[in-house]
Amino acid sequence: MSENIELRAEVPSELGGQRLDQVAAQLFAEHSRSRLSAWIKDGRLTV
C-alpha cells in the first residue's frame, strides 16, 4: 500500500512555460522524473 505525501512549492516565474513534469523535477529533485510523471498521469500531482 502506498503512502500519500504532500509537497508544496511556489513555481518561480523563470520556470513558466515549461511542462509540469520538468518543473516538478526541478522543484522536487528528491523524486525521479518518471515517478513525478506517473503521479501527474494518475492525477496525484496537481497545481
N, CA, C and O atoms as a Maestro MAE file, in Angstrom:
{
 s_m_m2io_version
 :::
 2.0.0
}

f_m_ct {
 s_m_title
 :::
 protein
 m_atom[188] {
  # First column is atom index #
  i_m_mmod_type
  r_m_x_coord
  r_m_y_coord
  r_m_z_coord
  i_m_residue_number
  s_m_chain_name
  s_m_pdb_residue_name
  s_m_pdb_atom_name
  i_m_atomic_number
  :::
  1 25 0.850 -1.182 0.000 1 A "MET " " N  " 7
  2 3 0.000 0.000 0.000 1 A "MET " " CA " 6
  3 2 0.890 1.236 0.000 1 A "MET " " C  " 6
  4 15 1.814 1.330 0.808 1 A "MET " " O  " 8
  5 25 0.625 2.183 -0.892 2 A "SER " " N  " 7
  6 3 1.457 3.376 -0.960 2 A "SER " " CA " 6
  7 2 0.933 4.444 -0.015 2 A "SER " " C  " 6
  8 15 -0.269 4.577 0.216 2 A "SER " " O  " 8
  9 25 1.867 5.186 0.512 3 A "GLU " " N  " 7
  10 3 1.541 6.253 1.451 3 A "GLU " " CA " 6
  11 2 1.432 7.563 0.687 3 A "GLU " " C  " 6
  12 15 2.243 7.834 -0.198 3 A "GLU " " O  " 8
  13 25 0.444 8.373 1.020 4 A "ASN " " N  " 7
  14 3 0.317 9.688 0.411 4 A "ASN " " CA " 6
  15 2 1.252 10.650 1.109 4 A "ASN " " C  " 6
  16 15 1.392 10.620 2.332 4 A "ASN " " O  " 8
  17 25 1.893 11.506 0.325 5 A "ILE " " N  " 7
  18 3 2.708 12.576 0.875 5 A "ILE " " CA " 6
  19 2 2.200 13.884 0.295 5 A "ILE " " C  " 6
  20 15 1.598 13.904 -0.778 5 A "ILE " " O  " 8
  21 25 2.439 14.960 0.997 6 A "GLU " " N  " 7
  22 3 2.037 16.270 0.492 6 A "GLU " " CA " 6
  23 2 3.278 17.133 0.372 6 A "GLU " " C  " 6
  24 15 4.012 17.340 1.339 6 A "GLU " " O  " 8
  25 25 3.498 17.631 -0.836 7 A "LEU " " N  " 7
  26 3 4.603 18.535 -1.116 7 A "LEU " " CA " 6
  27 2 4.014 19.827 -1.643 7 A "LEU " " C  " 6
  28 15 3.048 19.814 -2.405 7 A "LEU " " O  " 8
  29 25 4.594 20.934 -1.240 8 A "ARG " " N  " 7
  30 3 4.130 22.237 -1.733 8 A "ARG " " CA " 6
  31 2 5.326 23.064 -2.162 8 A "ARG " " C  " 6
  32 15 6.397 22.997 -1.559 8 A "ARG " " O  " 8
  33 25 5.128 23.847 -3.215 9 A "ALA " " N  " 7
  34 3 6.182 24.734 -3.691 9 A "ALA " " CA " 6
  35 2 5.551 25.836 -4.522 9 A "ALA " " C  " 6
  36 15 4.478 25.663 -5.101 9 A "ALA " " O  " 8
  37 25 6.230 26.962 -4.570 10 A "GLU " " N  " 7
  38 3 5.838 28.038 -5.478 10 A "GLU " " CA " 6
  39 2 6.730 27.945 -6.700 10 A "GLU " " C  " 6
  40 15 7.944 27.775 -6.590 10 A "GLU " " O  " 8
  41 25 6.118 28.058 -7.858 11 A "VAL " " N  " 7
  42 3 6.873 27.965 -9.105 11 A "VAL " " CA " 6
  43 2 7.443 29.343 -9.432 11 A "VAL " " C  " 6
  44 15 6.690 30.298 -9.620 11 A "VAL " " O  " 8
  45 25 8.773 29.448 -9.500 12 A "PRO " " N  " 7
  46 3 9.380 30.728 -9.864 12 A "PRO " " CA " 6
  47 2 8.990 31.126 -11.289 12 A "PRO " " C  " 6
  48 15 8.811 30.266 -12.153 12 A "PRO " " O  " 8
  49 25 8.861 32.408 -11.524 13 A "SER " " N  " 7
  50 3 8.411 32.884 -12.838 13 A "SER " " CA " 6
  51 2 9.337 32.434 -13.963 13 A "SER " " C  " 6
  52 15 8.880 32.260 -15.093 13 A "SER " " O  " 8
  53 25 10.624 32.242 -13.688 14 A "GLU " " N  " 7
  54 3 11.543 31.824 -14.751 14 A "GLU " " CA " 6
  55 2 11.290 30.388 -15.221 14 A "GLU " " C  " 6
  56 15 11.807 29.981 -16.261 14 A "GLU " " O  " 8
  57 25 10.508 29.623 -14.471 15 A "LEU " " N  " 7
  58 3 10.147 28.265 -14.900 15 A "LEU " " CA " 6
  59 2 8.827 28.248 -15.668 15 A "LEU " " C  " 6
  60 15 8.403 27.198 -16.151 15 A "LEU " " O  " 8
  61 25 8.185 29.392 -15.780 16 A "GLY " " N  " 7
  62 3 6.924 29.488 -16.507 16 A "GLY " " CA " 6
  63 2 7.098 29.065 -17.954 16 A "GLY " " C  " 6
  64 15 8.126 29.352 -18.568 16 A "GLY " " O  " 8
  65 25 6.113 28.393 -18.496 17 A "GLY " " N  " 7
  66 3 6.152 27.940 -19.877 17 A "GLY " " CA " 6
  67 2 6.732 26.548 -20.055 17 A "GLY " " C  " 6
  68 15 6.665 25.985 -21.148 17 A "GLY " " O  " 8
  69 25 7.303 25.984 -18.991 18 A "GLN " " N  " 7
  70 3 7.838 24.624 -19.061 18 A "GLN " " CA " 6
  71 2 6.737 23.620 -18.739 18 A "GLN " " C  " 6
  72 15 5.732 23.957 -18.114 18 A "GLN " " O  " 8
  73 25 6.946 22.378 -19.179 19 A "ARG " " N  " 7
  74 3 5.990 21.312 -18.865 19 A "ARG " " CA " 6
  75 2 5.992 21.049 -17.364 19 A "ARG " " C  " 6
  76 15 6.991 21.264 -16.677 19 A "ARG " " O  " 8
  77 25 4.846 20.575 -16.872 20 A "LEU " " N  " 7
  78 3 4.694 20.318 -15.441 20 A "LEU " " CA " 6
  79 2 5.722 19.315 -14.936 20 A "LEU " " C  " 6
  80 15 6.275 19.506 -13.853 20 A "LEU " " O  " 8
  81 25 5.993 18.251 -15.691 21 A "ASP " " N  " 7
  82 3 6.970 17.263 -15.215 21 A "ASP " " CA " 6
  83 2 8.370 17.854 -15.112 21 A "ASP " " C  " 6
  84 15 9.128 17.483 -14.216 21 A "ASP " " O  " 8
  85 25 8.724 18.764 -16.008 22 A "GLN " " N  " 7
  86 3 10.034 19.405 -15.957 22 A "GLN " " CA " 6
  87 2 10.155 20.310 -14.736 22 A "GLN " " C  " 6
  88 15 11.174 20.300 -14.045 22 A "GLN " " O  " 8
  89 25 9.116 21.086 -14.478 23 A "VAL " " N  " 7
  90 3 9.125 21.980 -13.318 23 A "VAL " " CA " 6
  91 2 9.151 21.164 -12.033 23 A "VAL " " C  " 6
  92 15 9.920 21.462 -11.119 23 A "VAL " " O  " 8
  93 25 8.316 20.143 -11.964 24 A "ALA " " N  " 7
  94 3 8.264 19.305 -10.764 24 A "ALA " " CA " 6
  95 2 9.616 18.652 -10.503 24 A "ALA " " C  " 6
  96 15 10.031 18.547 -9.348 24 A "ALA " " O  " 8
  97 25 10.310 18.211 -11.547 25 A "ALA " " N  " 7
  98 3 11.623 17.582 -11.381 25 A "ALA " " CA " 6
  99 2 12.632 18.566 -10.802 25 A "ALA " " C  " 6
  100 15 13.518 18.169 -10.045 25 A "ALA " " O  " 8
  101 25 12.507 19.835 -11.145 26 A "GLN " " N  " 7
  102 3 13.413 20.842 -10.594 26 A "GLN " " CA " 6
  103 2 13.047 21.191 -9.157 26 A "GLN " " C  " 6
  104 15 13.928 21.407 -8.324 26 A "GLN " " O  " 8
  105 25 11.761 21.247 -8.868 27 A "LEU " " N  " 7
  106 3 11.320 21.626 -7.523 27 A "LEU " " CA " 6
  107 2 11.429 20.481 -6.524 27 A "LEU " " C  " 6
  108 15 11.665 20.712 -5.338 27 A "LEU " " O  " 8
  109 25 11.261 19.257 -6.992 28 A "PHE " " N  " 7
  110 3 11.267 18.083 -6.111 28 A "PHE " " CA " 6
  111 2 12.328 17.096 -6.597 28 A "PHE " " C  " 6
  112 15 12.010 15.970 -6.980 28 A "PHE " " O  " 8
  113 25 13.571 17.523 -6.580 29 A "ALA " " N  " 7
  114 3 14.684 16.742 -7.132 29 A "ALA " " CA " 6
  115 2 14.896 15.411 -6.413 29 A "ALA " " C  " 6
  116 15 15.567 14.525 -6.942 29 A "ALA " " O  " 8
  117 25 14.335 15.260 -5.220 30 A "GLU " " N  " 7
  118 3 14.494 14.001 -4.487 30 A "GLU " " CA " 6
  119 2 13.649 12.874 -5.077 30 A "GLU " " C  " 6
  120 15 13.798 11.716 -4.688 30 A "GLU " " O  " 8
  121 25 12.760 13.212 -6.016 31 A "HIS " " N  " 7
  122 3 11.916 12.220 -6.687 31 A "HIS " " CA " 6
  123 2 12.309 12.174 -8.163 31 A "HIS " " C  " 6
  124 15 12.611 13.209 -8.755 31 A "HIS " " O  " 8
  125 25 12.306 10.991 -8.753 32 A "SER " " N  " 7
  126 3 12.676 10.854 -10.163 32 A "SER " " CA " 6
  127 2 11.601 11.477 -11.056 32 A "SER " " C  " 6
  128 15 10.432 11.570 -10.682 32 A "SER " " O  " 8
  129 25 12.034 11.901 -12.248 33 A "ARG " " N  " 7
  130 3 11.074 12.481 -13.189 33 A "ARG " " CA " 6
  131 2 10.040 11.444 -13.598 33 A "ARG " " C  " 6
  132 15 8.877 11.789 -13.810 33 A "ARG " " O  " 8
  133 25 10.438 10.180 -13.714 34 A "SER " " N  " 7
  134 3 9.463 9.148 -14.092 34 A "SER " " CA " 6
  135 2 8.406 8.970 -13.003 34 A "SER " " C  " 6
  136 15 7.231 8.768 -13.311 34 A "SER " " O  " 8
  137 25 8.810 9.042 -11.742 35 A "ARG " " N  " 7
  138 3 7.833 8.947 -10.649 35 A "ARG " " CA " 6
  139 2 6.895 10.156 -10.676 35 A "ARG " " C  " 6
  140 15 5.682 10.009 -10.531 35 A "ARG " " O  " 8
  141 25 7.459 11.342 -10.860 36 A "LEU " " N  " 7
  142 3 6.639 12.554 -10.919 36 A "LEU " " CA " 6
  143 2 5.671 12.488 -12.101 36 A "LEU " " C  " 6
  144 15 4.506 12.863 -11.973 36 A "LEU " " O  " 8
  145 25 6.150 12.014 -13.241 37 A "SER " " N  " 7
  146 3 5.282 11.878 -14.421 37 A "SER " " CA " 6
  147 2 4.145 10.900 -14.160 37 A "SER " " C  " 6
  148 15 3.016 11.130 -14.594 37 A "SER " " O  " 8
  149 25 4.435 9.815 -13.456 38 A "ALA " " N  " 7
  150 3 3.388 8.847 -13.113 38 A "ALA " " CA " 6
  151 2 2.357 9.489 -12.197 38 A "ALA " " C  " 6
  152 15 1.156 9.269 -12.358 38 A "ALA " " O  " 8
  153 25 2.819 10.280 -11.237 39 A "TRP " " N  " 7
  154 3 1.887 10.976 -10.339 39 A "TRP " " CA " 6
  155 2 1.005 11.942 -11.127 39 A "TRP " " C  " 6
  156 15 -0.190 12.057 -10.853 39 A "TRP " " O  " 8
  157 25 1.587 12.636 -12.103 40 A "ILE " " N  " 7
  158 3 0.808 13.560 -12.937 40 A "ILE " " CA " 6
  159 2 -0.245 12.769 -13.712 40 A "ILE " " C  " 6
  160 15 -1.418 13.142 -13.730 40 A "ILE " " O  " 8
  161 25 0.176 11.681 -14.349 41 A "LYS " " N  " 7
  162 3 -0.742 10.851 -15.144 41 A "LYS " " CA " 6
  163 2 -1.886 10.308 -14.292 41 A "LYS " " C  " 6
  164 15 -3.025 10.225 -14.753 41 A "LYS " " O  " 8
  165 25 -1.580 9.937 -13.048 42 A "ASP " " N  " 7
  166 3 -2.586 9.388 -12.131 42 A "ASP " " CA " 6
  167 2 -3.434 10.464 -11.457 42 A "ASP " " C  " 6
  168 15 -4.348 10.146 -10.696 42 A "ASP " " O  " 8
  169 25 -3.135 11.740 -11.735 43 A "GLY " " N  " 7
  170 3 -3.886 12.832 -11.115 43 A "GLY " " CA " 6
  171 2 -3.503 13.083 -9.670 43 A "GLY " " C  " 6
  172 15 -4.258 13.703 -8.921 43 A "GLY " " O  " 8
  173 25 -2.323 12.600 -9.273 44 A "ARG " " N  " 7
  174 3 -1.884 12.743 -7.884 44 A "ARG " " CA " 6
  175 2 -0.978 13.947 -7.683 44 A "ARG " " C  " 6
  176 15 -0.701 14.324 -6.544 44 A "ARG " " O  " 8
  177 25 -0.509 14.563 -8.775 45 A "LEU " " N  " 7
  178 3 0.301 15.778 -8.692 45 A "LEU " " CA " 6
  179 2 -0.463 16.858 -9.436 45 A "LEU " " C  " 6
  180 15 -0.692 16.750 -10.641 45 A "LEU " " O  " 8
  181 25 -0.849 17.879 -8.731 46 A "THR " " N  " 7
  182 3 -1.662 18.940 -9.323 46 A "THR " " CA " 6
  183 2 -1.065 20.301 -8.993 46 A "THR " " C  " 6
  184 15 -0.213 20.430 -8.114 46 A "THR " " O  " 8
  185 25 -1.527 21.298 -9.711 47 A "VAL " " N  " 7
  186 3 -1.118 22.683 -9.446 47 A "VAL " " CA " 6
  187 2 -2.333 23.498 -9.086 47 A "VAL " " C  " 6
  188 15 -2.218 24.695 -8.823 47 A "VAL " " O  " 8
  :::
 }
 m_bond[187] {
  # First column is bond index #
  i_m_from
  i_m_to
  i_m_order
  :::
  1 1 2 1
  2 2 3 1
  3 3 4 2
  4 3 5 1
  5 5 6 1
  6 6 7 1
  7 7 8 2
  8 7 9 1
  9 9 10 1
  10 10 11 1
  11 11 12 2
  12 11 13 1
  13 13 14 1
  14 14 15 1
  15 15 16 2
  16 15 17 1
  17 17 18 1
  18 18 19 1
  19 19 20 2
  20 19 21 1
  21 21 22 1
  22 22 23 1
  23 23 24 2
  24 23 25 1
  25 25 26 1
  26 26 27 1
  27 27 28 2
  28 27 29 1
  29 29 30 1
  30 30 31 1
  31 31 32 2
  32 31 33 1
  33 33 34 1
  34 34 35 1
  35 35 36 2
  36 35 37 1
  37 37 38 1
  38 38 39 1
  39 39 40 2
  40 39 41 1
  41 41 42 1
  42 42 43 1
  43 43 44 2
  44 43 45 1
  45 45 46 1
  46 46 47 1
  47 47 48 2
  48 47 49 1
  49 49 50 1
  50 50 51 1
  51 51 52 2
  52 51 53 1
  53 53 54 1
  54 54 55 1
  55 55 56 2
  56 55 57 1
  57 57 58 1
  58 58 59 1
  59 59 60 2
  60 59 61 1
  61 61 62 1
  62 62 63 1
  63 63 64 2
  64 63 65 1
  65 65 66 1
  66 66 67 1
  67 67 68 2
  68 67 69 1
  69 69 70 1
  70 70 71 1
  71 71 72 2
  72 71 73 1
  73 73 74 1
  74 74 75 1
  75 75 76 2
  76 75 77 1
  77 77 78 1
  78 78 79 1
  79 79 80 2
  80 79 81 1
  81 81 82 1
  82 82 83 1
  83 83 84 2
  84 83 85 1
  85 85 86 1
  86 86 87 1
  87 87 88 2
  88 87 89 1
  89 89 90 1
  90 90 91 1
  91 91 92 2
  92 91 93 1
  93 93 94 1
  94 94 95 1
  95 95 96 2
  96 95 97 1
  97 97 98 1
  98 98 99 1
  99 99 100 2
  100 99 101 1
  101 101 102 1
  102 102 103 1
  103 103 104 2
  104 103 105 1
  105 105 106 1
  106 106 107 1
  107 107 108 2
  108 107 109 1
  109 109 110 1
  110 110 111 1
  111 111 112 2
  112 111 113 1
  113 113 114 1
  114 114 115 1
  115 115 116 2
  116 115 117 1
  117 117 118 1
  118 118 119 1
  119 119 120 2
  120 119 121 1
  121 121 122 1
  122 122 123 1
  123 123 124 2
  124 123 125 1
  125 125 126 1
  126 126 127 1
  127 127 128 2
  128 127 129 1
  129 129 130 1
  130 130 131 1
  131 131 132 2
  132 131 133 1
  133 133 134 1
  134 134 135 1
  135 135 136 2
  136 135 137 1
  137 137 138 1
  138 138 139 1
  139 139 140 2
  140 139 141 1
  141 141 142 1
  142 142 143 1
  143 143 144 2
  144 143 145 1
  145 145 146 1
  146 146 147 1
  147 147 148 2
  148 147 149 1
  149 149 150 1
  150 150 151 1
  151 151 152 2
  152 151 153 1
  153 153 154 1
  154 154 155 1
  155 155 156 2
  156 155 157 1
  157 157 158 1
  158 158 159 1
  159 159 160 2
  160 159 161 1
  161 161 162 1
  162 162 163 1
  163 163 164 2
  164 163 165 1
  165 165 166 1
  166 166 167 1
  167 167 168 2
  168 167 169 1
  169 169 170 1
  170 170 171 1
  171 171 172 2
  172 171 173 1
  173 173 174 1
  174 174 175 1
  175 175 176 2
  176 175 177 1
  177 177 178 1
  178 178 179 1
  179 179 180 2
  180 179 181 1
  181 181 182 1
  182 182 183 1
  183 183 184 2
  184 183 185 1
  185 185 186 1
  186 186 187 1
  187 187 188 2
  :::
 }
}
